[in-house]
Amino acid sequence: MKASHWSTGFLFVTLLIASLSASAADKEQQRQAIRKISQQILSQLYKAQPAAKKHIQSSAGYAVFSNFGMKILFAGGGSGQGMAVNQATKKETFMKMVEVQAGLGFGVKKFRLVFVFENQSTLKSFISSGWEAGAQTTAAAKSGSTGAAYQGALSVSPGVWLYQMTEQGLAAEATIKGTKYYKNDDLN
């Protein structure tokens, strides 16, 4: 009888370890997929806006998101995932986003976002607290002496710049209203 209990216990522990290993492998596959998509998005951005590469390399950090949205009549929404990278430490933080849209419309849209953080405090705040773009969030193109460095980027908050791309290329305006960005607890 004891041998049967030991065998059952051993089988249970073995299955539990295998399940945890598969889960860890699945999570690493998800991380790798997000890394790959992020690199593709950055390559697309650098092709459309070569000055963005220097802007990102000299920043405190950046975040890259791939998003999918849909709108039918008066309501819409979307979701996406991505990652934030601290340039000083090279630490990656995997994140999610959700959005809610109101207003008349119909369609499906895929878009990509690259946030650039000028300082560590804005980057840390984005990662630790998430970020919400509300109804009053506005984006304006940068003008003045540093305009060339941020050409194609929109200022969405002090010290935070945004590049938005669609399948047609770099977008002239950002549509980030009603969007929440937050850590992906499953992948971090």
N, C-alpha and C positions, 0 to 999 in steps of 0.2 A: 504494500500500500504506500509506504514511504517513497519508494522509487517512482511510483506514479505521480505523487505530489511534486517530487523534485523535477520530473520530466515536464509536467504541466507548468510549473513555475519557470523552468529554464526556457521553455517555448514562449511563454508570455514575455519574459524579459528580452528574449531575442527579437520577437516581433515589435516590441516597444522601441528597442534600439534601432531596428531597421526603419521603422516609421519615422523616428526623429531624424535619422540620417537622410531619408528621402525628403523630408520636409526641409532640412538644411540645404540639400542639393537643389531643390525647387526654388528656394529663396535666392540662392546664388545665381541660378539661371535667370530669375527675374531681374536681379541687380545687373547682370551682364547685358541683358536686353535693354535696360534703361541706359546703361553706359554707351552701348552701341548706337542707340537712337540719338542720344545727346551729342555724340561725335558727328553723326550725320547732320544734325541740325546746325552745329557749329560750322561744319564745312559748307553747308548751304548759305549760312550767314556770311562767312568770309568771302565766298564767291560773289554774293550780291553786294556786299559792303566790305571791301578789303580793310578799311580803316578800323573796323570793329575788332579785328584780331589784336591790334596793339592796345585798344581800349580795354579789352577783356584781360589781356596779359598783365597790364599795369594796375588792374583793379584789386580790391581787397578780396573779392570773390564774385561768383556768378551762379545763376541757377538756370537750368534749361528744362523746359516743359513741352511735351507733345500733348495736344488737346483735341478733343472731338466734341462738337456741339450740334444740337438740333433744335429747330424752332418750328412749331406748328401752331398757326393762328396767333393766339394771344400769349402763349407761354413757351418757354424753351429752357434748355439746360445743357450742361456738358460736364465732362470729366476728363481728367488726364493725370499723367504722372511725370515725374522728372527727378532731378537731383540738383542739390546745391553743392558748390565746391568752394572751400576756403583756400585761397591761393597761398597763404602763409604756411598752413599745415598740410595742405593737399587732402584734407579730410572730406569725404563725401557724405552727404546726408540725403537719403532718399525721401521724396516728398510726393504728395498727392494734391490735386486741386478739384474743386467742384464749382459750378457756376449756375446761376439762375438768371433768366432773362424774362423781361416783360415787354409787351408791345406787339404790334401786328407784324406778322412775318411768316415765312415758310421756307425751310431749306435745311441743308446739312453743311457743316463747315468743319474742315480740319485746319488747325493752325498750330504754329510753333512759337514759343516765347523764350526769349533770353533776357533775364534780368542781370544787370551789372551793378555791383555795389561798390561805391567809392571808398567806403571806410568799414572797419571791422564792426562798429556798433550797429550799422544798418543791416549788415549781413547776419550778425548774431541774433538780432531781433527777428529778422525774417525766419531764420531757422528755428529758434526756440519758441517764439510766440506765434509763428505763422503770420499771415498777412491777409487782410481783407480789403478788397477794392469795393467801396460802396457806391451808392448812387451819385455821390458828389465828387468822385474821383475823376480828375481830368488829366489828360496827357497833352503836353505841348512840346513842339520841336524846339531844340536848343538853338539859341542865336547868340551872337557875341563872339568874343575872342576864342573860346574853345569850341566853337561850332563845328569846325572841321574834324576834331577828334571824335565827336559824337554824332556825326552826320548819319542820319537814318535812325537814330535812337530818340526816344521820347522820354522826357522827365516825368516820372509818375509819383515821385516823392523826393524830398530833399536827400541827395546822395544816392538815389536809385534811378537807373535808366532802364529802358525797355526797348528791345527790338522785337517786333512781331512780324512773322512771316506766314504767308499762305502758300498754296501750291503755285501761285503766280509769281511769288517772290516777296520782297520786302514790302510791308504794308506802310502806308503813309500815316495811318492813325491807329491807335490802340483801342480795342474794345474789351476792357477788363472789368466793367461794372458788374457788381454782384458776384464776385469771385472770391473764393477762400482757398488759401494755400496753407498746407500743414504737413507735419512730419508723417511719414508712413511708418507707423510703429512696427509693422510686420517685417520690414526690411532693414531697420536700423538696429 
